[in-house]
Amino acid sequence: MKGFQLDGFPQSGCWSECDLAQSVNWTSEVRGFIGRGMRRSTRGVLNLSLAQANFTGRRSRDSQITSSSVKPTFLTMSSSMIVRPLLPSRTSAISRLITINSPAAARSFSTTPIQNETLKEIESRLKSVKNIGKITKSMKMIATTKLNKAQKAMNDAKAYGQANGVVFKESSLAEEFSEAKTIDNKTMFVVISSDKGLCGGIHSSVSKRAKAEIGENNEIPLVVVGDKPKAQLSRMIPQNIVLSFNQVCKQVPTFADACAIADVIEAKKLGFDKVKLIYNKWVSALSYESTVVEVYNAEALKAAAKFAAYEVEDDQLVQDLSSFALTNAIFTALVEGYATEISARRNAMDNATTNSQNVIGALQMKFNRVRQAKITNDLVDIITGANAL
């Protein structure tokens, strides 16, 4: 059989007297020859095993043989054949197509999976998990910094909240109100949380508590503070929501924020006798629980028997006391809920950072194993080609 020549190479550098064991029809993109043994002049019969011809990775700078379909095949070349070194200036000519007409060789090749795709996929996942780990670690540090400030504000607000509850406790208003059977008794629920996520289950905690308290009563008005609990309650009891607030707990809540919420609720004139505030109560730096605080309106205060023991000069004073009690309770719930949110976010980000380190270790181990297996296979192919010389 006559020799064939690569496009762009001189006639003196062609392969001559190429005797094939069988006719082959091989169309591939030839980019080089792998192995140092293939780069020097060789005389004698050369049996070259092309078991795997797709090589990538760190040896991308070396000459490569890539094929759309590769299968173990043997090429037999005559003793007069000379394999010449590939010069850098001729690399552009190597990308040409070589075609040897034969229908037998086209059927002897099959597509094999490229190992480099798996490595790229693992490397991409590894990079993504590392970036997520950096984000969660930064959020943990930010939450830790904010937590001290939030705890101080919570401790200050609790003093007002405790004083607020003494009035209702001493007047025995809760017992008398629970025994009242008037038809116009009406309870309004106020659920207090925040707009941000990535803080564990604090939002679902208050949402589930509100759902359990309200039940199937569609006439009970519900006021929601925070976008997260609003989204959850909109799926549970959308017919009860009459008012919602957001952008409240972006920073440490102030008494002015509580006043604004209380003013809007009173201006709405929902006609409630009692308000139940549902929020997350601080238990410790690692735990919290949803709790319910009750606040009564001016009419309920006047109707309490023991409340008459307090000296009241004007009816407006009772109305002011009721408004202040509602505002104070909302303020306490906002501040304590904010501290709980920051603490829960710190714990959640700490757990996420720890989990990311575990995932990174597993992915790194998997990447090393796949890469080692690929390098081993490549070395076997190179040694096989060298031993065939």
C-alpha positions in Angstrom: 0.0 0.0 0.0 1.2 3.4 -0.8 2.2 5.8 2.0 0.1 8.8 3.0 1.2 12.3 4.0 -0.1 14.8 6.5 -1.2 18.1 5.0 1.3 20.7 5.6 4.3 18.4 5.9 7.0 18.0 3.2 7.1 14.8 1.2 10.3 13.8 2.9 8.5 13.6 6.2 5.7 11.3 5.1 5.0 7.8 6.2 6.0 5.4 3.4 5.4 1.7 2.8 2.7 1.6 5.4 1.4 -2.0 5.5 -1.8 -2.5 7.4 -3.0 -5.9 8.6 -6.4 -5.1 7.3 -8.0 -2.2 5.4 -9.1 0.5 7.7 -11.3 3.5 7.3 -10.2 5.8 10.0 -11.2 9.5 10.1 -9.8 11.3 13.1 -8.2 14.5 14.2 -4.5 13.9 14.8 -2.8 16.3 17.2 0.4 14.4 18.0 1.9 11.2 19.2 2.1 10.2 22.9 5.3 8.9 24.5 8.9 9.7 24.2 9.5 6.5 22.3 7.3 7.8 19.5 9.4 10.9 19.1 12.6 9.3 17.8 13.5 7.6 14.6 12.6 3.9 14.8 13.4 1.0 12.5 11.8 -2.4 12.6 8.2 -3.5 12.8 6.2 -1.4 15.3 3.0 -2.7 16.8 1.2 0.3 18.5 -1.7 -0.4 20.8 -4.2 2.4 20.8 -6.4 1.3 23.7 -7.2 4.7 24.9 -6.3 7.7 22.7 -8.1 10.5 24.5 -5.6 12.2 26.9 -6.3 15.5 28.6 -5.4 17.1 31.9 -1.8 18.1 32.7 -0.5 16.6 29.5 -2.6 18.8 27.3 0.7 20.5 26.3 1.9 17.1 24.9 0.9 15.6 21.6 -2.5 14.0 21.8 -4.6 11.6 19.7 -8.3 12.4 20.0 -11.0 10.5 18.2 -14.8 10.5 18.2 -14.7 6.8 18.4 -11.7 4.8 19.8 -11.3 1.1 20.3 -8.2 -1.1 20.8 -6.6 -1.5 17.3 -3.2 -2.5 16.0 -1.3 -0.7 13.2 1.5 -2.6 11.6 4.2 -0.5 10.0 7.1 -1.6 7.8 10.8 -1.5 8.7 11.4 1.4 6.4 9.0 3.7 8.3 10.5 6.6 10.2 8.6 8.5 12.8 9.9 12.1 12.8 9.8 14.5 15.8 6.9 16.9 15.7 8.0 20.5 15.5 6.1 23.3 17.3 5.8 25.2 14.0 3.8 22.3 12.5 1.2 22.0 15.1 -1.4 23.8 13.0 -1.1 21.1 10.3 -1.7 18.3 12.8 -5.4 19.4 13.2 -6.1 18.3 9.6 -8.2 15.2 8.9 -6.6 12.0 7.6 -8.9 9.5 5.8 -8.0 6.0 4.8 -10.8 4.5 2.8 -11.9 1.2 4.2 -15.4 0.1 5.5 -13.9 -2.4 8.0 -12.3 0.1 10.3 -15.3 2.3 10.8 -17.1 -0.7 12.4 -14.2 -1.5 14.7 -14.4 1.7 16.8 -16.9 2.5 19.6 -17.5 5.7 21.6 -15.9 5.6 25.1 -16.8 8.0 28.0 -14.3 10.8 28.6 -12.9 10.6 32.1 -12.1 14.3 32.2 -15.8 15.2 32.3 -16.1 13.5 35.7 -13.1 15.3 37.0 -14.5 18.6 35.8 -17.8 17.9 37.4 -16.3 17.0 40.8 -14.0 20.0 40.6 -16.9 22.3 39.9 -18.9 20.9 42.8 -15.9 21.2 45.0 -15.4 24.9 44.1 -19.1 25.6 44.7 -19.1 24.0 48.2 -16.0 25.9 49.1 -17.6 29.2 48.1 -20.7 28.4 50.1 -18.6 27.5 53.1 -16.9 30.9 52.9 -20.3 32.6 52.8 -21.7 30.7 55.7 -18.6 31.3 57.8 -18.8 35.1 57.1 -22.5 35.1 58.1 -21.7 33.3 61.3 -19.1 35.9 62.2 -21.5 38.7 61.4 -24.3 37.1 63.5 -21.8 36.6 66.4 -21.0 40.3 66.3 -24.6 41.4 66.3 -25.7 39.0 69.0 -24.1 40.9 71.9 -25.9 44.1 70.9 -29.2 42.2 70.4 -28.9 40.6 73.9 -28.3 43.9 75.6 -31.4 45.4 73.9 -33.4 42.3 74.8 -32.4 42.6 78.5 -33.4 46.2 78.6 -36.8 45.6 76.9 -37.6 42.7 79.2 -37.7 45.1 82.2 -40.5 47.1 80.6 -42.3 43.9 79.6 -42.3 42.5 83.1 -43.6 45.7 84.5 -46.3 45.8 81.8 -47.5 42.3 82.9 -47.7 43.2 86.6 -50.8 45.4 86.0 -52.8 42.7 84.4 -51.6 40.1 86.9 -52.5 42.1 90.0 -55.9 43.1 88.5 -56.8 39.4 87.9 -57.9 40.5 84.4 -57.0 37.2 82.8 -59.3 35.1 85.0 -62.2 37.5 84.7 -61.9 37.8 81.0 -61.7 34.0 80.5 -65.0 33.6 82.5 -66.8 36.3 80.6 -69.5 35.0 78.2 -70.3 38.1 76.3 -71.0 37.7 72.6 -68.8 40.7 71.6 -65.6 39.1 73.0 -63.1 39.2 70.2 -59.5 38.1 70.1 -56.9 39.4 67.7 -53.6 37.6 67.0 -50.3 39.3 66.2 -47.6 37.1 64.9 -44.1 38.7 65.2 -41.0 37.4 63.3 -38.7 38.9 60.6 -38.1 39.1 56.9 -34.9 37.2 56.6 -34.2 33.5 56.4 -31.2 31.2 57.0 -32.0 31.2 60.7 -33.4 27.7 61.4 -37.0 27.2 62.1 -38.0 30.3 64.0 -40.5 31.4 61.3 -42.2 28.0 61.1 -42.3 27.9 64.9 -44.5 31.0 65.3 -46.6 30.1 62.2 -47.4 26.6 63.5 -48.3 28.1 66.9 -50.6 30.6 65.3 -52.3 27.9 63.3 -52.8 25.8 66.4 -54.3 28.8 68.3 -56.6 30.0 65.6 -57.7 26.6 64.4 -60.5 26.7 61.7 -62.0 30.0 62.9 -62.1 32.2 59.9 -63.4 35.3 61.8 -60.3 35.8 64.0 -58.2 38.7 62.6 -54.5 38.1 62.2 -51.8 40.7 62.0 -48.4 39.5 60.8 -45.0 41.2 61.2 -42.4 39.9 58.8 -42.4 38.5 55.3 -41.4 35.0 56.2 -44.3 34.2 58.5 -46.7 36.0 56.2 -45.6 33.7 53.3 -46.2 30.6 55.5 -49.5 31.7 57.0 -50.8 32.8 53.6 -50.7 29.1 52.7 -52.2 27.9 55.9 -54.9 30.5 56.8 -54.9 33.2 54.2 -58.5 34.3 55.0 -57.5 35.4 58.5 -54.7 37.9 57.6 -56.0 41.4 57.8 -52.7 43.4 58.1 -49.0 42.8 57.6 -45.8 44.6 58.2 -42.3 44.2 56.8 -38.8 45.8 56.9 -39.2 46.2 60.7 -36.4 44.0 62.1 -33.6 44.8 59.8 -31.7 46.3 62.7 -32.3 46.2 66.5 -36.0 47.2 66.9 -36.7 50.5 68.7 -39.7 51.7 70.7 -40.6 53.9 67.7 -41.0 50.8 65.5 -43.4 49.3 68.1 -45.4 52.6 68.3 -45.8 52.7 64.5 -47.2 49.1 64.5 -49.5 49.8 67.4 -50.8 53.0 65.9 -51.7 51.2 62.6 -53.4 48.4 64.4 -55.5 50.8 66.5 -56.3 52.9 63.4 -57.6 49.8 61.7 -60.4 49.6 64.3 -60.6 45.9 64.3 -62.8 45.9 67.4 -60.8 43.5 69.6 -61.1 42.9 73.4 -57.9 41.0 73.7 -54.6 40.8 71.7 -52.5 37.6 71.7 -48.9 38.2 70.7 -47.1 35.2 69.3 -43.3 35.4 69.1 -40.2 33.4 69.8 -39.1 33.6 73.4 -35.4 33.5 74.2 -34.5 30.4 76.3 -30.7 30.2 75.8 -28.2 30.8 73.1 -29.0 27.4 71.6 -32.8 27.2 72.1 -36.0 29.1 71.9 -39.7 28.5 72.1 -42.8 30.1 70.7 -44.9 31.9 73.4 -48.2 33.8 73.7 -48.6 37.1 75.6 -52.0 38.6 76.2 -52.9 42.3 76.1 -56.3 43.8 76.9 -58.1 46.9 75.7 -59.4 49.8 77.8 -62.9 48.4 78.2 -61.6 45.1 79.5 -59.4 47.1 82.0 -62.4 49.1 83.3 -64.5 45.9 83.7 -61.9 44.2 85.9 -63.0 44.2 89.5 -59.5 44.5 91.1 -58.5 47.2 88.6 -60.7 49.6 90.5 -58.2 49.5 93.3 -56.0 51.7 91.2 -56.8 55.4 91.4 -57.8 56.7 88.0 -58.6 60.3 87.5 -59.7 60.2 83.8 -61.0 57.7 81.4 -58.4 58.8 78.9 -55.8 57.5 81.3 -57.1 54.0 80.9 -57.1 54.3 77.2 -53.5 55.5 77.2 -52.6 52.7 79.5 -54.1 50.2 77.1 -52.3 51.7 74.1 -49.0 51.8 76.1 -49.5 48.2 77.2 -50.0 47.1 73.6 -47.0 49.1 72.3 -44.8 47.8 75.2 -45.7 44.2 74.5 -45.0 44.6 70.8 -41.7 46.2 71.6 -40.7 43.4 73.9 -41.7 40.8 71.3 -39.8 42.5 68.6 -36.5 42.8 70.5 -36.7 39.3 72.0 -37.6 37.9 68.6 -34.7 39.8 67.0 -32.2 38.4 69.5 -33.6 34.9 68.9 -33.3 35.3 65.2 -29.6 36.4 65.4 -28.8 33.5 67.8 -30.6 31.0 65.5 -28.8 32.3 62.4 -25.4 32.0 64.1 -26.1 28.4 65.1 -27.5 27.6 61.6 -24.4 29.1 59.9 -22.1 27.3 62.3 -23.8 24.0 61.4 -23.7 24.8 57.7 -20.0 25.7 57.8 -19.2 22.4 59.6 -21.3 20.4 57.0 -19.5 22.2 54.2 -16.2 21.1 55.5 -17.4 17.5 55.7 -18.7 17.7 52.1 -15.4 19.3 50.9 -13.4 16.5 52.5 -15.6 13.8 50.8 -15.4 15.6 47.4 -11.7 16.1 47.7 -11.2 12.4 48.4 -13.4 11.4 45.4 -11.6 13.9 43.2 -8.2 12.4 44.2 -9.3 8.9 43.6 -10.7 9.6 40.1 -7.6 11.6 39.2 -5.3 8.9 40.5 -7.2 6.2 38.5 -6.9 8.3 35.4 -3.2 8.9 35.8 -2.7 5.2 36.4 -4.5 4.3 33.2 -2.5 6.9 31.2 0.8 5.5 32.6 -0.2 2.0 31.6 -0.9 3.2 28.1 2.5 5.0 27.9 4.4 2.0 29.3 2.6 -0.3 26.9 3.6 1.8 23.9 7.2 2.0 25.2 7.4 -1.8 25.6 6.2 -2.3 22.1 9.3 -0.6 20.7 
